[in-house]
C-alpha cells in the first residue's frame, strides 16, 4: 500500500490494483491527482472500511453493490480498471448519482498476439519439442530431425471468428496476413464488412472453420453457446481458441469432444471460474493448452490501461467525465 498526503485533494482508493500493476508500472500519475491509497487486493469484507471517505474508487474485480454504495456517502465516481463492469451495480450507482467509467481498447493487440501464440503452439508444438530436446531426445536420434506430432501449416486454413468487434477484426487481419481464409459471425455484417471476410451463420462458422476464435462479449443469450451441438459440427482436425470469456464454452462438452478425438485441440486463456479449482478437468485434458487469463496483460497493454484510468479520474475531477457506462 502507498499513500499520497495531499489532503486538499480528493481521496482516491485503489481496491485491487495488483493485476493492473504488479510492480512494473508507476502509480505516480494517479498519485498526483489526490490522496491516493493503493491496495493490491481487498476482501469483500474489507471494501467498506478501506473505501470510507473516498470520492473515487478504482476497482478491477471487487464487487461494488447497492449496499456498499449506501455505506459510502462520499463516493462520487467508480473507475473500473477493465472493459467489463458487471461487478458494479450500475443501476444503483445511477440512482445515487455516482459516475461509473470503464476502459476500452487497451488490450486488442495483446489479445490478438496471444490468439496466434496459442494457435501456433497447437500447430507447431514448440514448447513440447523444446522439452523433448532438453530431455535428451534429439541427441539420441539417428535422424537429423524428428517430430512429436504432425505439424500443420495454417496458410490456406479457415479462421472462424465468433464476435467481430475490435479484437475479432484484428484477428481477421492477422489471419489474412498468414494466408488464411476468414469467416465471421456478427450482428452487423453490412456495417462492418471487411475485404476478405465472409459473414456466415454460427452453425456454418463451426462447420467450415479449421480454427474457431471466440471474441464475443458474454451475455445471458450466449452463455455456454459453444456446446455439444456446435462442437459436433466442427471438423475432427479443427482447433478452438478462447481468449474471450470462459462462460462462452460448455466446459464439460469441450472436455468430451477432446477426449473422444472429435476435436484436434483447444487453446484456452479463460475458464468459467477463475482461478479454477486445482482439479479442473480441462487442465491436463488431451491437446488442451490453458494459460492463466494473461492474453490482455502485456506491459504495453497494462500501461495503456493505466493511462486510460488516470485520464478517467482526471476528466471526472475536471467536471467532464469520459468513458461513462
N, C-alpha and C positions, 0 to 999 in steps of 0.2 A: 504493500500500500504506500502511496505517496500523496503528499498534500501540497497545496498552494495556499498561502496565508493572506492573500489579498482580500481582506474581509469586506471591502467596499464593493466587491464584485459578487455575482450570484454564486450560490453553492451548486456545484455540478458533481454528480456521483456516477462513477462507472461501476456497475454492479458485477459484471462478469467480463472483464477485459482480456482474459488470457488468450482466447482464440484469435482475437484481433492482433494482440501484441504480446507474444510470449517472452518478449525481452529484446527483440532485434529491431524494434521501431522506437520512435520517440513520442512521448505524450506532450512535449513542450508546447506545441501549437494549441492544444486544448487547455493546458495549464495557464496559458496567457489570457484566457477568457474568463477566469473566475477562480473561486476557491474550490479546487478540484480534489476529490478523493477517489482513488482508484483501487478496486479490489479485483483480484484475479477470478475469484469465484465467490458466490453468495448463495447460501442455502435459502430455500423458501421461507424458513422461519426467521432469517436474518434480514430480509428485504426491508421491512418497515423501519427497523432500528437504524440501519445504515442510511436509509433514504430520508430520515427526518430532517426537515428544513431545506431540502433540496428543491431548487427551482427547475432543474433539468436532470433527467436520468438518461444515461446511456446503457442500453441493455442489449444482449445478444439472444440468449435463450431464457433468461429469467422471466417468469410469468408475472405480468402486472395486471391483476384483475380488479374488478369493481371495488371489492372490499379493501384492497390495498390502497387504491386511489382515495377512498373515503378517509383513510387514516393519514393521508399526506396532503394537508390543506395548502401547502406552499408549492406543490407540484404544478408546473405550467407547461412543461414540454418533455416528451419522451422521444429520444433519438434511438432508433433500432440500428444496431451495427450489423445489418444484414438486409437482404431484399424482402424476405418473408417476415410478416409481422403478426402471425396467428397467435403468438404468445401475449399479445396486447389486446385487452378488451376495448376495441376501438369505439364501440357504441357508448360505453361508459365514459371514455375519455372525451368524446364529443359532447356528451351531456354536461360534463364538468368544465368544459372549455379548455381542455388540455390538448395541445397540439402534438400529433404523432407524425414523425418523419422517418423515412427509411432510406436505403441506399440501393441504387440500381446501376448495373452495367460495369461494375468494378472488376468482375472475375471472368468475363467472357473468354478472354484469350487463355487464361489459365485452365479453364474447364475444357476448352477445345483441345488444348495440348494434352490434357490427361485422357480425353477420349481416345486419342490416337496412341498414347502410351499404352493404354490397356489393349487396344486393338492390335498393335504391333507385338506386344508381348504374347498375346494369344496366337498370333500368326507365326512369329519367329522364335518364341521361347528363348529369348536372350538370357534371361535370368537362369532358366533351367540348364541351358548349355554352359553358362559360366560356372554354375555349381558343379556340373559334371567334370569340367576341366580342372577345377580346384581339387576335386576328389581324386584326380589322377587318371581319369578315364581316357583322356586324349593321349597321354604318354603310353598307355597300354594298347593303343590301336595299331593294327597293321597298315591301315589306310591313312592317307594324309588328312582325311576328314571323316566325320560321321554325324548323323542326325539322330536325335532322340524322338522325333515325331515328324510327320510330313510338314514341310514349310510351304506356305501358300502365298503367292503374290496377291496384294489387294487391288492392283491395277486391273480393270476390267470387271471387278466385282460390283455389286449394287449395294449402296449405302441407303438404308431406310431411316428417315428421321421422324420421330413422333414428337411434335411440338416444334414449330418453325419460327420461334422468336429470335432474339439477338444471338443466342448461343447456337440454336439449331441452324440458323442461316450461316454462321461462321463454320460450323461443322460441314455443311454442304459445300462451302467454298474450298475448304481444305481437301475434302473428299474428291472434288473435281480436279484439284491440283495433283492428286495421287493417281488420276486416271480412272476413278470410279464413276459409275453411273449413280445418280441421286434421285431417290423418291422421297416424298414427304407427305405427311398427313397434317392438315392445318385448317383452322376455321375460316381463314380468309385467303383462299388461293388466288383469287383475282387481284386483290390488293397487294399481295406480297409475292407475286410471280417473279421468278429469277431465271435467267438463262441457264439451261442445263438441268433444271429441276422440274420433275413431273409430279404433280399432286394426285394422290390416289386415296381411295377409302382405306381405313385402317386394316381391314381384312386382306386387301390386296398388298398393302405395305408389308405385312408379315409373310405373305406367301412368296413374294418375288425377291425380297431382300436377302443378301448374303450376310449383312450386318444390320442390326437394328440398334439405333442410339436414341435413348429416351431423354427428352428435354421439355416436356410439358409440365406446367405447374400442377401440383397435387390439388385435387378438389374432391368433393363428395361424389361427383359424377365419374371420376376416373380412378378412384382408389381400387387397387387390385385389378386394373384393366388388363394387365399382362398376365393372363390366367391360362389354364389348361387349354381352353378353346383356341386362344390366339397362338399359344406356343405350338399346338399341334399343327398349325398351318405353316410353320417355319420349316425350311429345309433341314435335314439332319446335319448338313455341313455348315449351318448358319451360326452366327455369334450374336449374343445380346450384350449391349453395353448400357449401363445405367449410372450416369453421373448426375441425375436429376433428383428424384425423391424416391426413397426406398418403398414408400407406400404404393407406388405405381405397379409394383410387382407382387403377385401372389407367390410368396417365397416357397411354400410347400409344393406348388405346381412346378415352379422352376427347378427345385431340387429333384422332383420326379423325372422331369424331362432330361436333366443332366445324367441322372443315374441310369436311365433306360437308353441313353445314347440317342435320344430324339433331337438333341441339340448339341452342337460340337463344343460349345464353351460359353462362358459368361464372364464379363469383367464388371465388377460392382464397386462403386465408391460410396454407395449409400445403402442402408438397410432400414427396415421398417421401424426398428427400435435402436437408438444409438445412445451410448455404446451398447453393443449386443451382449447377450449372455455368453459366457465362455464356451458353452456347448452349442452355440448357434449352428444349425445343420448345414448352412451354406459355407461355413468356414471349414475348409478341408474337403468340400464336395468336389467330385471329379471335374477337371478342366474349368474350375471356377477361381478367378482371381478376385480377392477382396482387399480394397485399400480403405483406410480409416477416414473417409469423408475429407479428403485433402485436395480434391480437384480444384477447389476455389482458392487454396491457401498459399499461392506463391507469394514471395516477398513483395513483388510489384503489385499484385492484386490487393494485398493487405494494406500496402501504403496508399493505394487509390481509395480503399475503403476508409482508412483513417482520414484522408483529406476530405472526402465527402462528408463524413460525420462531423468533422470540425467546421466545415462550411455550413452544415445544417445548424449547428449550435450558433455560429456567428450570425447567420441570417435571421434566426429567431430573435437573438438579442438585439438585432438592428430593426426589428419590427416588420421584417419581410420574409416570413418562413418559406422554405423551399422543400421540395420532395415530400409534401404533406400527403398522407394517405387518406 
